Amino acid sequence: MKSKTTLLITGNKILSKIFVYFVLILISLFAFFPVFWMFSTSFKPKAEAFEMPPTWIPRTPTFANYIKQFEEFGGKMTAFSGFPTFYKNGVIVAAGVATLTMILSILAGYSFSRYKFFGKNGILIFLIITQMFPYAVIIVNILIIFKKLALLNTYIGLMLAITALTLPFSIWLLKGFFDKIPMELEEAALVDGCSRMSLLFRILVPVVSPGVISVGLFSFLASWNQLLFALQLAYKNSMFTIPPGFLQLYVGQYMILWSEMSAGSVMVTLPIIIAFMALQRYFVQGLTAGAVKG
């Protein structure tokens, strides 16, 4: 009797595991299918990309769509840029936004965590409220201000505007990291003669490195995919970043160049995937591991 009951329980456990794995596989296929389709379409000739029913695997694979990404279009008269210019602009702006966001959020997050001053809680609440404003409402005021400051169609203008979008969340995130660091660590460093800025950047920042890296990746990705601000604040073709550049190159009034857009999307996505794979170990490190070792 016991053996039958044991077998029944074991069988139920096996069936439940099979069901769980089956559901996870379905979810994974659903999540990764767009990536597969983008990769497959990037190797299809233009005619095959529009065939119905569609082909899962390209019948005649070609690298022509990737080769076209390295072309600049037009000449001195048209000044129409191509994918290399958009890619370069995207890297410059995203790197600038990530750097600005990390530095400012470290300073602000530490200040909100350690200092007491009038209106502190109100400012923190206001930072969260700003995330609820629609971008379409904010962009009008930014356009007026940037026009008077001559910041339109400049890298600095784009960096400042997008940093304003990423900074509130980043400050809250790093404040939470600094809150968990014991005060004894700071007191010991100050007693040893460490200055406040040296304490922050030489001792505390390495401890909260998972949070700093998270902020950097978040802000880089937010800038990398930003369309509205990049389109409105840098309306010259030579200043387009990747999202508005894609609209310019691949989206027409009567046709979308799916093959070329997919090839460009693969080239845009790969750096982000590589960055996450290279830095993922920092997300699982202990928050204060560096402070208690040794």
SULVEN-V283075 format. One record per residue. RES is the residue in one letter. PHI is phi as a letter, one per 20 degrees, with the letter a starting at -180 (none if undefined). D_LAST is the distance of its C-alpha to the last C-alpha in whole Angstrom. Layout:
res	phi	d_last
RES	PHI	D_LAST
RES	PHI	D_LAST
//
This chain:
res	phi	d_last
M	none	57
K	f	53
S	f	53
K	f	55
T	f	53
T	f	49
L	f	51
L	f	52
I	f	48
T	f	47
G	f	49
N	f	48
K	f	45
I	f	45
L	f	48
S	f	45
K	f	43
I	f	45
F	f	46
V	f	43
Y	f	42
F	f	46
V	f	45
L	f	42
I	f	43
L	f	46
I	f	44
S	f	42
L	f	45
F	f	46
A	f	43
F	e	43
F	f	47
P	g	47
V	f	45
F	f	47
W	f	50
M	f	49
F	f	48
S	f	51
T	f	53
S	f	51
F	d	53
K	e	56
P	f	59
K	g	61
A	f	64
E	f	62
A	f	59
F	d	62
E	f	64
M	c	64
P	f	63
P	f	60
T	e	59
W	f	55
I	d	55
P	g	57
R	f	60
T	c	60
P	g	56
T	b	56
F	e	53
A	f	56
N	f	54
Y	f	51
I	f	53
K	f	54
Q	f	51
F	e	51
E	e	54
E	d	55
F	d	58
G	m	61
G	c	62
K	f	62
M	f	65
T	e	63
A	l	60
F	e	58
S	e	55
G	d	53
F	g	50
P	g	48
T	f	49
F	f	48
Y	f	44
K	f	44
N	f	44
G	f	42
V	f	39
I	f	39
V	f	40
A	f	37
A	f	35
G	f	36
V	f	36
A	f	32
T	f	31
L	f	33
T	f	32
M	f	28
I	f	28
L	f	31
S	f	29
I	f	26
L	f	27
A	f	30
G	f	27
Y	f	25
S	f	28
F	f	29
S	f	26
R	d	26
Y	d	29
K	d	32
F	b	36
F	f	39
G	n	40
K	g	36
N	f	37
G	f	40
I	f	39
L	f	36
I	f	39
F	f	41
L	f	38
I	f	39
I	f	42
T	f	43
Q	f	41
M	e	45
F	f	47
P	f	49
Y	f	48
A	f	52
V	f	52
I	f	49
I	f	50
V	f	54
N	f	53
I	f	50
L	g	53
I	f	55
I	f	52
F	f	51
K	f	55
K	f	55
L	e	52
A	l	53
L	d	50
L	f	51
N	l	51
T	c	48
Y	f	44
I	f	43
G	f	45
L	f	44
M	f	40
L	f	41
A	f	43
I	f	41
T	f	38
A	f	39
L	f	40
T	e	36
L	f	34
P	g	35
F	f	33
S	f	30
I	f	30
W	f	30
L	f	28
L	f	25
K	g	26
G	f	25
F	f	22
F	f	21
D	f	23
K	e	20
I	e	17
P	f	17
M	f	18
E	g	16
L	f	14
E	f	17
E	f	18
A	f	15
A	f	15
L	f	19
V	f	19
D	f	17
G	n	20
C	f	19
S	f	23
R	f	23
M	f	24
S	f	21
L	g	18
L	f	20
F	e	20
R	e	17
I	d	14
L	f	16
V	f	18
P	f	15
V	f	14
V	e	18
S	g	18
P	g	20
G	f	22
V	f	23
I	f	24
S	f	26
V	f	28
G	f	28
L	f	30
F	f	32
S	f	33
F	f	34
L	f	36
A	f	38
S	f	39
W	g	40
N	d	42
Q	f	43
L	d	47
L	f	49
F	f	47
A	f	47
L	f	51
Q	e	52
L	e	50
A	c	51
Y	e	54
K	f	55
N	g	55
S	f	53
M	d	50
F	f	50
T	e	46
I	f	46
P	g	47
P	f	51
G	f	51
F	f	51
L	f	54
Q	f	56
L	e	56
Y	d	56
V	d	58
G	d	61
Q	f	64
Y	d	66
M	b	63
I	d	59
L	e	58
W	f	56
S	f	55
E	f	54
M	f	52
S	f	50
A	f	49
G	f	48
S	f	46
V	f	44
M	f	43
V	f	42
T	f	40
L	g	38
P	f	36
I	f	35
I	f	34
I	f	32
A	f	30
F	f	29
M	f	29
A	f	26
L	d	24
Q	f	24
R	f	21
Y	f	20
F	f	22
V	d	20
Q	f	16
G	f	15
L	f	16
T	d	12
A	g	10
G	f	9
A	e	8
V	d	6
K	f	4
G	m	0
//
